[in-house]
Amino acid sequence: MKIINWLLESDSFVQYATRLNILKENKYDLLELRNELLTDERIMEYLKDVSAFNSILVTNHKNPNLPIHKLIFLLDIGLDTDVLEIKLAIDQILENIDGLGMYRSMTNVSKHFGGSGENTLGWALCDAPLMLHALLRAGISYEEHIQKGVEYIVGLYRENGFPCVVSKELGKFRGPGRKDECCPFATLIMLNLLKEIPQYRDSDLTKSIIDNLLDLWQNSYDKHPYMFYAGKDFRKLKAPTNWYNILSVSGCLSHFEYAKKDKRFQKMIDVIEEKANSEMQFIPESIYLKCKAFDFGQKKVPSAWLTYKCLLLLIRVGRYQVEELANLK
């Protein structure tokens, strides 16, 4: 089995992403395939949910059903604002900006945890960078709509990473950690955002963030700020990559030459590469039950989407060339 051919014979959204991001084909030559994937019932359901962006309360940032996670998944496939539902989602995000340049989601924090106990628009540092990232990926003007929020968050950075911070609407809420700890997830998604911004891409700030994430990896059995454990579960392959695990962290780090030269990062890639089967396919080792409609929502057979994500990573870090994978049996 040639692994690239296998991807090109799988679900239409995997085919589209593979042709666009691995084979580097022009999206205007893929309009027929794009139209096909838009008729996939699962993709249609995701589009329906993002078009009503604040219809689901943000009460658990890990929930893959949150519209922001679904929106980023759709953007990862290669869809953009020429799809009506994605444009509607982006427009709704833009409507809910605060004076700090931060975009808010509908959420509810109980009085027990320091909130009002009522539905309200607000943000936390474990979702605000995702909103800014989605806007940037969708082609929204950085200077007009994104820069102010980025500069505000960058100002929150501490030596060990980004802290747990929430908007004033969420009161005294704070995650389960010490005030002086970093939030690994907020730190990860901020780095994922900064990689898209030229002025930050090779900055001392991003290098410091990279070092912090690699330090958490190196000491993964001992350090677990805000209960973000990076032990056995962290090492399990899981999709979509909307939380804090080995694939999401390494995928982000792989965009930085500074990280790719680090032995700690290369060890992370070793762990992932060793999980491939004899045909260079990858089987999910952990799943979200809410994603059971997709092939990454089971743990018995290889997942085309998970394989695509892993191969894209291995190509980016130079472990394989596209031509090599195309001929690999």
N, C-alpha and C positions, 0 to 999 in steps of 0.2 A: 504493500500500500504506500503510495506517495502521499505524504502528509498534507501538502498544500492542496492536492486534488481532493483529498478527503474533506477538507474544509469547504472546498468549492462545490461539494455535493451535499452539504448540510443545509441547515435552515437559511432562508434568504437573507436574514439580517447578518448572519455569520459570513455568508458569501460576500455581501456588500462591504462589510468591515475589512475582510481579507483583501479584497480587490483594491479597496481605497487605501488602506494603511500598511499592508505588507507588500502587495504587488505595485502600489503607487499608480494605479490607474486613474484617469481623469473622471471626476464624478459626473461630468456631462455625457460621458460615454456609458454611464451606468444607470440611466434614467429608467429603463425598463425593469431592471433589477430592483431599483429603489421603489418603483410603483408596486412591484410584487411584494416587497417586505411590508409595505404600508397596508397590505390586505391581510397580513398575519394577525389572527385574532388576539394574540398576546401583545403584539405591538400596538394594535388598535386600543386595547384596554389601557395600556400605559399612556398612550396619547390622550385618551379620555380623562384619565386621572390628572395629568399635568395641566390640562386645559382648565381645570377647576382647582387652581393651585392651592388655595387655602381651605379646601374642603376636608382635609384630614388634619387633625390636631397634632402638633409636634409634642409628643409626650415621652418619646423614646427615640433618641437620635440614631439608634442602631437599626430601626425598623426599615427594611428594604422597600416597604410600601409607601414611604414618605414621597410626596411629589418631587422634592429636590433630588432624591436618589434616583427616581425613575427618569427625571429630566436629564441628569448627567449620564445615565445609561444610554438614553436615546442619542445624546450628543456623542458619546463614545462610539456608537455604531457608525456615526458620520452624518446623521440627520441635522438639520439646522432650521432657521426661522422661515425657510420657504415652505415648511410644513405648518399649516395653520395652527394646530394645537400647541406647537412649540412656541410660535409667536405669541399666542395668547398667554402662555405661561410666563414668558419673558416680560410681557406688558404688565402682568399682575405683580411680578416681583418689583418692577420699576415704580409701581404706584405706592409701595409701602416703605419708602425710605425715611430715615429719621434725620435729625440735625447733625449727626456725626458722620453721615454718609453710609450708614449701615442699613441693610435691608432686612425686614422683619417677616416672620411667619406667624400664623395663628397657633398659639400654644396655651397651655394651662398648667400653672405650677400651684400645687396645693398650699394652703396656709401652713401645713405641717413642715413643708420644706422651704418656707420663707416667701412664698408667692401670695397672690391675692385669692387663689382658688377659683378665679373666673377666666373665661376665654379672653385672651388679649393678644394683640400683636406685639411681638418682642423678638429678641435675638439672643443667642448664646454663642460663645466663641467656637463651639463645636458644630455650628451650622452657618454662621455668617460668612466665613470664607468660602463655603460651598456656593452660596448665593452669588457672591462676587465672581467666583470662578465660572459659574454657569453663564453669567452675563458676558464675561470676557470671551468665553468659548463661542457664544452666540453672535459675536461681532459687535457688541454694544461699545460705544465710544469709551475708552479708558479715561480720558481727560474729563469728560462731562459727567460720567455716571459711576465710575469705579475708583478713581484715584483717591478721592477724599476718604473713602472707607478703608482702603488699603493703608494709607498713611496713618490713620487712627489706630488700626490694629498693630501695625509695625511698631508704633510707639509703646505698645504694651509688652514688647518682648523683654524677657529677662535672660540672665546668663544660662539658665538651664532649659529654656524653651518658653512657650506661651502658657500663661496661667488660665485658670477657669474664670471667665468673666461673662457677665450677662448684662443685658440692657436694664435700664431703670424700671421698666414695666414688670420685670420678673423679681423685683425685690431683693431679698438677701439669699436667694438660691445659690447654692454652690455644690459641685459634685463631691463624691465621697473621697476626699483627699486632704492633705495638709495645704494650707494657704501658700506655703513656699514651694510646693511641687509644681511641675509643669503638667499640662494636660497633653498626653502623647497624641491624642487624636486631633486636637486643635493645632498642635505643632505640625503634624503631618499634613493636614489640609491647607494650612497656611503655606507650607513649602510647595505644595501642589499648585497653589495659586501663584506664588511668586515665580515659579518656573516659566510662566506665561508672560512675564513682564520684563522686557529687556534690561531695564535699569537695575533690577534686583537679581537677575539670573546668575551672575558670577560675582555677586557682592560678598563682603565679609559676613553680612547677615545670613545669607543662605548657607554659607560654609559653616557657620556656627550652628544653624538648625540641623544641618546634615550630621555634624559631629554629635549633637545631642541624640538624634534618632539612632545613630550607629552605636552610641554608648548604651542606650536602652537595649539594643539588640545584643551587644556583647555581654551585658550583665542581665540578660533576660530572665534568668532564674532567680535573681536577687532583687531587682528593681521593678516595681509595679505601681508607679504613681497613679493615683485616681483609679486604682483597681484595673489598670490596663496590663494584664498579664501577658507576657511574651514568651511563654513556655511552649508546651506541647501543642496546645490548641492554636497558638499563634502560628506555628509552623505548618498547620494543615492548609491545603489548597482549598480556596473557597471563592465563589463568585455569587453575585457581583462584588466588585472590590470597593464597597461603600463603607467599610469599617477599617479597623486597625488589625492587619494581619500581614503575614510575610509577603503576599503577593501585592497588596496595596502599598506597603512601605517600599519594597524593592522596585515596584513599578514607578513610583514617584522619584526615588533616588536615581534611577537609571537615566534620567534626563540630565544629570549633572556629571561633567567630566571629573570634578573634584571627588565625587562619591565613587565613581567607577574605578578610580585608582586606589581605593582603600581596600585593604585585605579583608576587613570586616564585611564590607559589602559583597566582595567576591565570594565569601563563605556563604552569605545569604543566597546568592545565585546558585552556588553548588547544591544547596539543600533543595532548591526548586528543580534544578536540572535532573537530579538523581531520582525524582519522582516520576519521570517519563517512563512509559512502558516501552517495549521493544519496537513499537511502531511510532514512537515519538508523540504519543497521545497522553493526555492527562485526565485522571479520574478525580472528581471531587472527593475530598476527604472530610469535609464538613459542609453543611448546607443550611439554607434558610428554608423552612417549611413553606413559607409564603411564596417561594419561587419554584414550587414543585411542577409547574406547568412547563418549565424549561429543562433542558438536559443537564444544567448545573444544579438542579434541585433534587438530585439523586446521587447515590454513592456506589452504584454497581457497575456502570459502564462509562467509557470515556465521554467527556463533554466537549463538543466542538467549540463552544464559546470559551470555556476555560482553557482549552488547548490553544485557541487563537490568542488569548491574553498572555499565556506563558511563552508562546513562540515569538510574539511581538516583543516581549521583554528580552528573550534570549538573542534575538536579532539586534536589538538596540544596544546591548552590552557587548556585542561582537563575538558571542559564542558560536553563532551560526550565520551564514550568508543565506539570503533568500534563494539563490540558485542551488545551494547545497540542500536546503530543505525541500525544494521542488523536485529534486531527484532522489531524495532519501527514501529507501524502501524499508 
